[in-house]
């Protein structure tokens, strides 16, 4: 039997960030899974927020609900809060980004990381 495939890049997952502190996003929320680090049991994510005031911050991208991403409300991808979590914090796949959204988030990540 073939092993089950792990999450794919640019999927949107409900995640548990209950251990976060300070200015980091906290609690259960959607996030973009940017990279599955399955070999070490980790995932690189970009948290989302429904606080649209965050659109004014640098390195953010606004996502509108669509049938592909299955978001319930307009959300802001907090690219500047790129973080690594244990894959056990991935609760449920919600949807995925379309090609243009992937491209725009990728551009912001490159700018943020100065790649």
C-alpha positions in Angstrom: 0.0 0.0 0.0 1.3 3.5 -1.0 1.8 5.9 2.0 -0.6 8.8 2.2 0.8 12.0 0.7 1.4 14.9 3.0 0.1 18.4 2.7 1.0 20.4 -0.5 2.5 23.9 -0.8 -0.1 26.7 -0.7 -2.8 24.7 1.0 -4.9 26.5 3.6 -5.2 24.6 6.9 -6.9 25.2 10.2 -4.0 25.3 12.6 -3.6 25.4 16.4 -1.3 28.2 17.5 -2.3 28.0 21.2 1.4 28.0 22.4 2.2 31.4 20.7 3.3 34.3 22.8 3.7 38.1 22.5 2.7 39.6 19.1 2.4 36.3 17.3 -0.9 35.0 16.1 -2.6 32.8 18.6 -5.3 30.1 18.9 -7.0 28.2 16.2 -7.0 29.9 12.8 -6.4 29.3 9.1 -2.9 29.5 7.8 -1.2 28.9 4.5 1.0 25.8 4.6 3.9 27.0 2.5 6.3 24.1 3.0 5.9 20.6 4.4 9.1 19.5 6.2 7.8 16.0 6.6 11.4 14.6 7.1 11.5 16.4 10.5 7.7 16.5 11.3 7.4 20.3 10.8 5.6 22.7 8.5 6.3 26.3 7.4 3.2 28.4 7.6 1.9 31.9 7.0 -0.9 32.7 9.5 -4.1 34.4 8.4 -6.2 37.0 10.3 -9.6 38.4 9.7 -8.5 41.7 11.1 -8.5 43.7 7.9 -6.6 46.6 9.6 -3.5 44.4 9.2 -3.6 45.0 5.4 -1.7 48.3 6.1 1.3 46.4 7.4 4.2 45.5 5.1 4.5 41.9 3.8 0.7 41.2 3.9 -1.6 39.9 1.2 -5.4 40.0 1.3 -7.4 36.9 0.3 -11.0 37.0 -0.6 -13.2 33.9 -0.1 -13.5 31.6 -3.1 -14.6 28.1 -3.8 -11.0 27.1 -4.1 -9.7 28.5 -0.8 -13.0 27.9 1.2 -12.3 30.9 3.5 -15.4 32.1 5.3 -14.3 35.8 5.2 -11.8 38.1 3.8 -8.5 37.4 5.4 -5.0 38.9 5.5 -2.0 36.6 5.0 0.6 37.8 7.6 3.6 36.9 5.5 5.9 38.7 8.0 4.9 36.2 10.6 6.2 33.2 8.6 6.8 30.5 11.2 7.5 26.8 11.7 5.1 24.6 13.6 4.9 20.9 14.5 2.8 19.1 11.9 0.5 17.9 14.7 -0.8 21.5 14.9 -2.3 21.1 11.4 -5.9 20.3 12.2 -7.8 20.2 8.9 -7.3 21.2 5.3 -9.7 24.0 4.3 -8.7 24.8 0.7 -5.8 26.1 -1.3 -4.5 29.2 -3.0 -5.0 29.8 -6.7 -2.0 30.4 -9.0 -2.1 34.2 -8.7 -2.4 34.1 -4.9 0.6 31.6 -4.7 2.6 33.9 -7.0 1.8 37.1 -4.9 2.6 35.4 -1.5 5.8 34.0 -3.0 6.9 37.5 -4.1 6.2 38.8 -0.6 8.2 35.9 0.9 11.2 36.6 -1.3 11.1 40.3 -0.4 10.8 39.5 3.3 13.6 37.1 3.3 15.7 39.2 0.8 16.2 36.3 -1.5 
